[in-house]
């Protein structure tokens, strides 16, 4: 009989984490994981006043670049290019304006577009993170995936057996395959499919998470088109599978926009997404087991399996 895995659940960076390992993690390892998450949060969270990005938002200027600056901002630049600027690392003020701010006020002050010339304002080269003027830097498009990778890498130093790191649905698996349900964005009691992962990461994003009413009574959410400062209205949810969680997270964000599927193809990432009118689309060769009715408007692709959503 296989041993019962050990599960460690805790809250951090505004979400619930679960780390599953073959044996309970020693206290020293838990402390290292907690410290690594805290260090990342202190560098990149725009929700805490003592973070590096909050300091830059107040004064601009230059600081020593956190160790994750180059990989994250290089990837964000590629996503920005692929989506024609819909993804922008200086989107923080746009999120604040709609109410997704450090106080979680959810007070809608109207849309604010992110600066189109963000590359002229933001620099992360030569070991420095610099803003030419104060601006709210936000790495939410891929930051949680990056942190999942960092935690998995830390655990891999001491744990030789199976590991699952799940940060609020963005997860990475090492070892034996795991079957992951794809939560329906309009009914969390249902799944639109199941995806089997082995030594890979799956990240998801959906408009039903972090949603609140606008000043006019419509629903706002955290997935914005940086060019307009308005929430996306055509895509309801995305899922992406890649060798690492940062890549999967970045593609899950890009898939809300034109250019996302092309970027996924270039990066070798499999994906699924659901539109707000209920259609399901997926990448060629996608190995997810999708519960999609034939003829329901889904975009079929080689290697995908179609079944009834009613099952």
Buried (B, 14 or more C-beta within 10 A) or exposed (E): EEEEBEEBEEEBBEEEBBBBBBEEBEEEBBEBBEEBBEBBBBBBBBBEEEBBBBBBBEEBBEBEBBEBBBBBBEBBBBBBEBBEBBBBBBBBBBBBBBBBBBEEEBBBEEBBBBBEEBEEBBBBEEEEBBBEEBBBBBBBBBBBBBBBBBBBBBBEEEBEEBBBBBBBBBBBBBBEEBEBEBBBBBEEEEBBBEBBBEEBBBBBBBBBBBBBEBEEEEEBBBBBBBBBBBBBBEBBBBBBBBBBBBBBBBBBBBBBBEBBBEBBBEBEBBBBBBBBEBBBBBBEEBBBBBBBBEEEEBBBBEEBEBEEBEE
